[in-house]
Amino acid sequence: MAKGSYLKKLFQSFNEGNTEEFKAIAKNIIDDERKKNHYQLADELQRIINSTSLKQLRKAESNFNNNLLHLLPKDKDSNFNLVDVKTSKILLDDLILDEFVSTLLKDFIREYEGAEILESYGLKPRNRYLFCGPPGCGKTVTAEAIAGELNIPILYTRFDSIVSSYLGETASNLRKIFDFIEKGTWILFFDEFDAISKQRDSVDEHGELKRVVNTFLQLLDNYNGDSIIIAATNHQNLLDQAVWRRFDEVIMFDKPKESQITELLRKNLKRYPCSEINFVELSKGLVGYAHADIERIILNTIRTAIIENDSYVDDNKIRKQMDIYRERAKIYNKIND
């Protein structure tokens, strides 16, 4: 443990609001613990200090980012914003994710919070992520949760503005976005990423799209800022092969397993009184549904109960909504046959 004199000075500096002295004393305590071979404790103390510094930095960056909002990149011809800015209060613990995916994301958060330690070794945290998988399985909300965890604004790219009918303007719009994120710290989120990153050797694609893919690859290669870039696609098989190598990590978001479905049911049913819910049987009946499908079924069940003045939700009411949703799925499947 730290010596009494260190602890006394630590508390005095805290009481006086002397941040620099507080950090200097904390560093001495951490160094002492390392000398005693208490590496785990020293690393944990260092992580806490870095996290505190990061929170202060994020607050300053948040103010700085807000001052940049009037500089949001715009399409030259339409004058529409190329990105939408949002903040998020969602956290990773609010989501029901596969355990492996959850571990990867928490490691990523720790890595980003420990950026100062990594930089002391000449390394930077990974900041390019590709999210793949079926629609409705949590890709977008996970990007929002990362933004919430790190208290960083999220920039949603607007493909209706980025993709221009004018030759060369789409690539130019992409450059504007990358130039903008160099000015602050953001999470840049490309949804439906395959729209600008399809295979260049496809005979169906014209020369302009190939130039757009080339431009994006160059921008990603040359980017060296502090912002985090997350791309999401439901059609990973359409991506150009060179795109995959540009991302530090590729994460697959699959439809929930039976145990995850049970968690989703319990989480969403907390909103309203329940009676005689057989979670095991319901979960079996919902295997193959996406996270968003299951949430929609439960919320529709609750809405119906409220409107019909029912005092509770039960198995039968949920199953009725499952039947309705199956009919909806048949329509979707016919359209896509």
C-alpha positions in Angstrom: 0.0 0.0 0.0 1.0 3.6 -0.5 2.8 5.4 2.3 0.9 7.6 4.7 2.7 10.7 3.5 1.7 10.1 -0.1 -1.9 9.6 0.9 -2.0 12.7 3.0 -0.6 14.8 0.1 -3.0 13.1 -2.3 -6.0 14.1 -0.2 -4.7 17.6 0.3 -4.2 18.2 -3.5 -7.6 16.8 -4.2 -9.2 19.2 -1.5 -7.3 22.1 -3.1 -8.3 21.2 -6.6 -4.7 21.0 -7.6 -5.0 18.6 -10.6 -1.3 18.6 -11.6 -0.1 17.9 -8.1 -2.7 15.2 -7.6 -1.6 13.4 -10.8 2.1 13.8 -9.8 1.5 12.1 -6.4 -0.7 9.5 -8.0 2.2 8.7 -10.4 4.6 8.3 -7.5 2.2 5.9 -5.8 1.8 3.9 -9.0 5.6 3.7 -9.5 6.0 2.5 -5.9 3.5 -0.3 -6.5 5.4 -1.4 -9.6 8.6 -1.5 -7.6 6.9 -3.9 -5.2 5.9 -6.1 -8.2 2.2 -5.1 -7.6 1.8 -4.9 -11.4 -1.9 -5.6 -11.5 -2.7 -2.9 -8.9 -0.4 -0.4 -10.6 -2.0 -1.1 -14.0 -5.5 -0.6 -12.5 -4.5 2.7 -10.8 -2.9 3.9 -14.1 -6.1 3.0 -16.0 -8.2 5.0 -13.5 -6.0 8.0 -13.8 -6.0 7.8 -17.6 -9.8 7.4 -17.6 -10.2 10.5 -15.5 -7.9 12.4 -17.8 -9.8 11.1 -20.7 -13.2 12.3 -19.3 -11.8 15.8 -18.8 -10.4 15.7 -22.3 -13.7 14.5 -23.7 -15.5 17.4 -22.0 -13.2 19.8 -23.6 -13.5 18.0 -26.9 -17.2 18.1 -26.7 -17.2 21.8 -26.4 -14.7 22.0 -29.2 -16.8 19.7 -31.4 -19.9 21.8 -30.8 -18.0 24.8 -32.0 -17.4 23.0 -35.3 -21.0 22.2 -36.1 -21.3 25.2 -38.4 -18.5 23.8 -40.4 -20.3 20.5 -41.2 -19.3 19.3 -44.7 -22.0 20.0 -47.4 -22.6 18.8 -50.9 -21.5 21.5 -53.3 -24.6 21.4 -55.5 -27.5 20.7 -53.1 -25.9 22.4 -50.1 -27.2 19.5 -47.9 -25.2 18.3 -45.0 -23.1 15.2 -45.7 -23.4 14.0 -42.1 -26.0 14.2 -39.3 -24.6 14.8 -35.8 -26.1 13.1 -32.7 -25.1 12.2 -29.2 -26.0 8.9 -27.5 -26.8 7.9 -24.0 -26.9 4.2 -24.9 -24.3 2.0 -23.2 -23.0 -1.5 -24.1 -24.7 -2.9 -21.0 -28.0 -1.8 -22.4 -27.6 -4.2 -25.3 -28.1 -8.0 -25.6 -25.1 -9.1 -27.6 -23.2 -12.3 -28.2 -20.6 -12.9 -25.5 -17.7 -12.9 -27.9 -18.8 -9.7 -29.6 -19.4 -8.0 -26.2 -15.9 -9.0 -25.1 -14.4 -7.5 -28.3 -16.2 -4.3 -27.9 -15.3 -3.9 -24.2 -11.7 -4.5 -25.1 -11.9 -1.8 -27.7 -13.4 0.6 -25.2 -10.5 -0.1 -22.7 -8.0 0.3 -25.5 -9.4 3.6 -26.5 -9.5 4.8 -22.9 -5.9 3.7 -22.5 -4.7 5.6 -25.5 -2.0 7.4 -23.4 -0.4 4.2 -22.3 -0.4 2.8 -25.9 1.1 6.1 -27.2 4.0 5.7 -24.7 4.9 2.5 -26.6 4.5 4.1 -30.0 1.1 2.6 -30.6 -2.4 3.9 -31.2 -5.8 2.4 -30.4 -7.5 0.6 -33.2 -10.1 2.9 -34.7 -11.4 1.3 -37.9 -14.2 -1.2 -37.4 -16.4 -3.1 -39.9 -19.8 -4.4 -38.6 -21.4 -7.2 -40.7 -24.5 -9.3 -40.5 -28.2 -9.5 -41.1 -30.5 -6.4 -40.7 -31.9 -5.7 -37.2 -29.1 -7.5 -35.3 -27.6 -4.5 -33.5 -25.0 -2.9 -35.8 -26.3 0.7 -35.6 -27.2 0.6 -32.0 -23.8 -0.8 -31.1 -22.1 2.2 -32.8 -24.4 4.4 -30.7 -23.4 2.5 -27.6 -19.7 3.0 -28.3 -20.4 6.7 -28.7 -22.2 6.7 -25.4 -19.5 4.8 -23.6 -16.8 7.2 -24.9 -19.0 10.3 -24.7 -18.2 11.2 -28.3 -20.7 12.6 -30.8 -21.6 10.3 -33.7 -21.7 11.4 -37.3 -24.2 9.5 -39.5 -23.2 9.7 -43.1 -26.0 10.7 -45.4 -25.7 8.7 -48.6 -28.5 10.6 -50.2 -26.2 13.6 -50.1 -22.8 11.9 -50.5 -23.7 10.0 -53.7 -23.9 12.6 -56.4 -25.1 12.4 -60.0 -22.2 14.5 -61.1 -19.0 12.8 -62.1 -16.4 13.0 -59.4 -18.6 14.7 -56.8 -19.2 11.6 -54.7 -15.4 11.1 -54.2 -15.1 14.8 -53.4 -17.9 14.5 -50.8 -16.0 11.7 -49.1 -12.9 13.8 -49.0 -14.8 16.6 -47.3 -16.1 14.2 -44.6 -12.5 12.9 -43.8 -11.2 16.4 -43.8 -13.8 17.4 -41.3 -13.2 14.6 -38.8 -9.5 15.6 -38.7 -10.7 18.7 -36.9 -12.2 17.0 -33.8 -12.9 13.6 -32.3 -16.0 11.8 -33.5 -17.4 8.4 -34.3 -17.9 8.4 -38.1 -20.6 5.9 -38.9 -21.2 4.6 -42.5 -24.4 2.6 -42.6 -25.2 0.5 -45.7 -21.5 0.7 -46.4 -21.8 -1.5 -49.5 -23.3 1.5 -51.3 -19.8 3.0 -51.7 -17.5 -0.1 -51.4 -18.7 -2.7 -53.9 -16.4 -5.0 -55.7 -14.5 -3.1 -58.4 -14.2 -6.0 -60.7 -18.0 -6.4 -61.1 -19.1 -6.0 -64.7 -22.3 -4.3 -63.5 -20.5 -1.4 -62.0 -19.4 1.7 -64.0 -16.2 3.5 -63.8 -17.4 6.2 -61.4 -18.2 3.8 -58.6 -14.8 2.2 -59.0 -13.2 5.6 -58.6 -15.3 6.1 -55.5 -14.0 2.8 -54.0 -10.4 3.8 -54.8 -10.9 7.2 -53.2 -12.4 5.6 -50.0 -9.5 3.2 -49.7 -7.0 6.0 -50.1 -8.8 8.1 -47.5 -8.9 5.2 -45.0 -5.2 4.4 -45.6 -4.2 8.0 -45.0 -6.4 8.8 -42.1 -4.3 9.3 -38.9 -6.6 11.2 -36.6 -8.3 10.4 -33.3 -11.8 9.8 -34.6 -13.3 6.3 -34.8 -14.5 5.0 -38.2 -17.3 2.4 -38.1 -18.8 0.9 -41.3 -21.8 -1.4 -41.2 -23.3 -3.6 -44.0 -26.0 -6.2 -44.4 -24.3 -7.4 -47.6 -20.7 -8.2 -46.7 -20.4 -10.5 -49.8 -20.7 -7.4 -52.0 -17.7 -5.6 -50.5 -14.5 -5.2 -52.5 -11.8 -7.6 -51.2 -9.4 -4.7 -50.6 -11.9 -3.1 -48.2 -11.5 -5.8 -45.6 -7.8 -5.3 -45.1 -8.4 -1.6 -44.2 -10.3 -2.3 -41.0 -8.6 -3.1 -37.7 -11.4 -5.5 -36.7 -14.3 -7.1 -38.5 -17.3 -8.1 -36.2 -20.2 -10.3 -37.2 -23.6 -9.6 -35.7 -25.7 -12.7 -36.0 -29.4 -13.3 -35.1 -29.7 -14.0 -31.3 -29.4 -17.5 -29.8 -32.1 -18.9 -27.6 -30.5 -17.7 -24.4 -30.2 -14.2 -25.8 -33.8 -14.2 -27.0 -34.8 -15.0 -23.4 -32.8 -12.0 -22.2 -34.5 -9.8 -24.9 -37.9 -11.0 -23.8 -37.2 -10.3 -20.2 -35.7 -6.9 -20.9 -38.6 -5.6 -23.0 -41.4 -7.1 -20.9 -40.2 -5.1 -17.9 -42.2 -2.2 -19.4 -45.6 -3.8 -18.5 -47.1 -6.2 -16.0 -46.9 -9.9 -17.2 -48.6 -13.1 -16.3 -47.8 -16.8 -17.1 -44.9 -16.1 -19.4 -43.2 -19.3 -20.6 -39.9 -17.9 -21.6 -38.4 -21.2 -22.7 -41.2 -22.0 -25.2 -41.4 -18.4 -26.5 -37.7 -18.3 -27.0 -37.8 -21.5 -29.0 -40.5 -20.1 -31.2 -38.5 -16.9 -31.9 -35.3 -18.6 -33.0 -34.3 -17.2 -36.4 -35.8 -13.7 -35.7 -33.5 -10.7 -35.5 -33.1 -8.6 -32.3 -35.3 -5.8 -33.9 -38.0 -8.3 -34.9 -38.3 -9.6 -31.3 -38.3 -6.2 -29.8 -41.0 -5.1 -32.3 -43.2 -8.1 -31.4 -43.0 -7.4 -27.7 -43.6 -3.6 -28.1 -46.6 -4.3 -30.3 -48.0 -6.7 -27.7 -47.6 -4.1 -25.0 -49.2 -1.4 -27.2 -52.2 -3.6 -27.9 -52.6 -4.4 -24.2 -52.5 -0.7 -23.3 -55.0 0.3 -26.0 -57.4 -2.6 -25.1 -57.1 -1.7 -21.4 -55.7 -5.2 -20.6 -54.0 -5.2 -17.2 -51.2 -7.6 -18.2 -49.4 -9.4 -21.0 -49.3 -13.2 -21.3 -48.1 -15.9 -23.6 -51.2 -15.9 -25.8 -51.0 -12.2 -26.5 -47.4 -12.5 -27.5 -48.1 -15.4 -29.7 -50.9 -13.5 -31.4 -48.4 -10.8 -32.3 -45.9 -13.4 -33.5 -48.6 -14.7 -35.9 -49.1 -11.1 -37.2 -45.4 -10.7 -37.7 -45.1 -13.9 -39.6 -47.7 -12.6 -42.1 -45.6 -9.4 -42.4 -42.6 -11.6 -43.1 -44.4 -13.4 -45.9 -45.1 -10.1 -47.7 -41.4 -9.2 -47.4 -40.3 -12.6 -48.7 -42.6 -12.4 -51.7 -41.1 -8.9 -52.6 -37.6 -10.3 -52.4 -38.2 -13.6 -54.2 
